[in-house]
Amino acid sequence: MGKGQFPEATRVILNNTYMDDIIESVDTREKANEITGDIEKLLDKGGFKLKEWTYSGHRSSGDKTKMAMEPSAATEKVLGVVWDPLRDNFEFKVKLSFSPRRKLTVIRKDMTPADIHVPDVLTKRKILSQVNSIYDPLGLAGPSTVRAKIRMRKLWTNETKLDWDDPIPEEHRREWLIFFNDLPEMENFTVKRCMKPSNAVGDPVLVIFSDGSDNAYGACAYVRWELLTGEFDSYLILSKNRLAPVKRMSIIE
């Protein structure tokens, strides 16, 4: 119903709808207005009403005349990833709570170590809960999360022999205090959502870096554009990391 009348809106709904979010990227505001209008008309045929649209740079509650006039300072959640529409950046909001009865503490970049309350007794269960609260599907926070993976594996070695709720040794606790106290720094890290600058020319180049150590290995991918000015610009696409195998392997016999 309506597929023939609104083919592009149909494609967006079928391919780019995730739970209650419809996500699409286009080159111009005019094209965005056209597609969102067609989507609303198409869904209206089935009795579905959309709550609001959020655009890069501005936020609208359905009134297209106000959309380009009211910038939004708030962030949005897009598939669990924090997005700042005004600056069109992806960023991180880290929350910590070591007590099931205590409200989550939102980690802010203006926080000091004294603002982050880490209990005197840390256990593997508490640590794993906090580490898993850092949602990072694109691996953008890899330099931070890989540190947590390395430290977590130390707690699972035969040397510690800790159960889930046993207090971890003091030397390990000191390492985790450093990690949790460094978390506010993640607020300073942002990544552009759009990976093509407005003055780009030609086709992009994919650039991939990889490296490894005894503890972990990883790779990151960038897209590199030439600009009209003759300069170049690059944007991080994603990164991945893994812990190195516990059993050392070598190609040398």
N, C-alpha and C positions, 0 to 999 in steps of 0.2 A: 504494500500500500504506500504510494508516493515514491517508489523507487525510480520510476521513469521520470517523474517531475523533478526530483532532487537527487540525481545520481551521486554527486560529490558528498552531499550531506549523508547519504546512505552509507557510502564507503567509510566515512569518519565514524559513524555510529557503530558499524559492524566491526571495524578493525581497531579503533582507538578508544573504546569504552572499557573502563576498568572499575568494577563495582559501581560507585555512584559518581565517577569522574569521567568526563569526556575531554581528551587531550589531543590537540592538533597544533601544528606549527606551519605558518604561512609567511610570505615575504612582506606583505603590506597590511596596514590597518584596514584598508578598503576591502581586501580579500577576507580578512577576519570578520568584518561586519557582514559580508555576504554569506559566508559559511554558517556563522552563528544564527543569522536570521533564517536560513533554510533549515537548519537543524531544529529550531524552535517550531517552525511551520510543520515539519515532518512529524515531530513527536506529538504535536498538538492533534494531529489526525487520530492518534491512538489514545488521546486523553491524558498525555503526560505533560506536566508543567516543570520547566527548569527553574531552579532557585535563583541562580545568578551566573554571570560569566566573570572570569578574572583574566585580564589581559596583561601582557608585559608592559610595564610602565604605568598602568592604571587599573582600577577595579570598577566594575559596573554591577549594579543590582538589577539589571534588565533594562534600564532606561538608556537607550543608545545615545540620547542627546547629552547625558551626563558622563558618559564613559570616558571621553577624552578630556574632561574638565577636572576630575577628582582623583589625584594621585593617592595611592594606598601606601601607608607606612608599615602595614602589618605583613607578616609572612604567611604563607600558605603551605599546607601539606599536600604534596603531589606524589601519590603512591608511596607514602611514608617518608619522602625526601622533603626537606625544608626548602622552600622557594621564596625568594624576595622578589615580588612582581615589579616593584618600583625600579630596582637596580637590575632586575633580570638575572639574579645570581642564585646558585645553589649554595647552601651553607649548613652549618651544624648547630643544633640545640641539644646539648648533652644534659641528661637528667640523672641524678644520683639519689638513692635512698637506701640506707642499710637497715632500715626497720620497716616491716610490713605495715606498721601502724602509723608511720610518719609519711607526710606528703612528700612527693618527689621534689628535690632541689634542682632548679634549673641552673645549670652552670653558665655563668656570664663571663665575658672577657675582662670585666672590671673587678672580678673576685680575686681575693688573696687566699693563700693556703689556709689562713685562719677561718675563712668563711665556709670552707668545705669540712664538714664534720664526719670524720672517719672514726669508727668505733675502735676502742682499745683492742678488742678481740676480732681478728679477721679470720674467716674460714674459707675453704674452697667454694662452698655454696654461695656465700655472700659475694665473693669476688666474681664468680662466673655470672651471677645475676647482673652485676653492674656492667661487666664487659659486654654482655649480650644486649644491653640497653642501647648501645651505640649502633644505630642502624645505618649501614653504609653499603648499599648494593653495588655501587659503581667503584668501590675501592678507593674513593677520593681521600679518605683519612688513613690510608695504608701505613704511612710512616708512624702514626700513633698506635693503630690497632695491632700492628705486627709486634710492637713492644709488649703488648698485653699477651699475645699468643706465646711469645718466648717465655715470659715469666710464668704463665699458666702451666706450660709444659714442665717447668722446674718443679712445680707442686705435685705433679703426677709421677715423678720418678720414684724408683724403688728406694732411693735414699731417704725421702721424707716419710713415706708410708703413712700418709694422712688419710683419715676418713673425712667425709664431707663436712662435718661440723666440728672437727678438731681445730684448735687454734694453730695458725701457721707459725713457724719459727720467727723470731724477731728479725733476723737478717732478711727474710723474705718480706716481712711486714714493712720494713724500711723501704724496700724497692717499690712496693705497691703504694706507699704514701707518696713517693716521688711521682709515680704515674698519675694518681688521682689529683695531685696538686697541679700537674701540668695540663689537665683537661681543659681549663679555661682558655688555653691557647688555641683550641680548635675553633673558638668563636672568631678568630682572626682570619680563618681560612675560608675563602669563597672561590667558586668556580663559575664562569660564565655559562649560562644555559645555551645561548646561541653560539655556535662554533664557527660562524662565518661573519667576518667584519663587513660593514656596509660598503667599504671601498676596496673590496677584494677583486682581483682580476685572475682569469684563468682557472685552472683546476687545482685543487689542494693536493698536498703531499702528505702521506701517512708516515709518521716517524715513530719508531718503537725503540725503547730502551729496556734493557734487562740487566740484572746483576744478581749476584748471590754471595752467600757467606756460609760459614759453618752453622749458623743459626737459622737462616731463612733465605729465600730467593723470591724475586718478583720481577714484574714488567709493567711498563706504563706506555700508553699510546697517546700521541699528540697529532693534531691536524695542523699543517703549516700552510699559510696563505701568502701569496705575494700581493702587495698593496699598490694602489695607483701612484703612491709616492716613491715607489721603488724599494721600499722597506719590506720587511716580512713580519708576520705576526703568527703566533701559535697558540693553540688551546688544548688543554688536557681533556681527553675523551673519557678514559677510565684507566684504572690500574688494578692489578691483582698480585697477591702475595701468598706464599705458602711456607710453612716451616720446613726446614731441611729434614731429611729422614734421620731418625735416631741412629740407625745403623749406617755408618759411613760407607759410601760407595765410591768406586774409582774405576776409570777405564784402563788404569795401569795394572798389569798383572804382577 
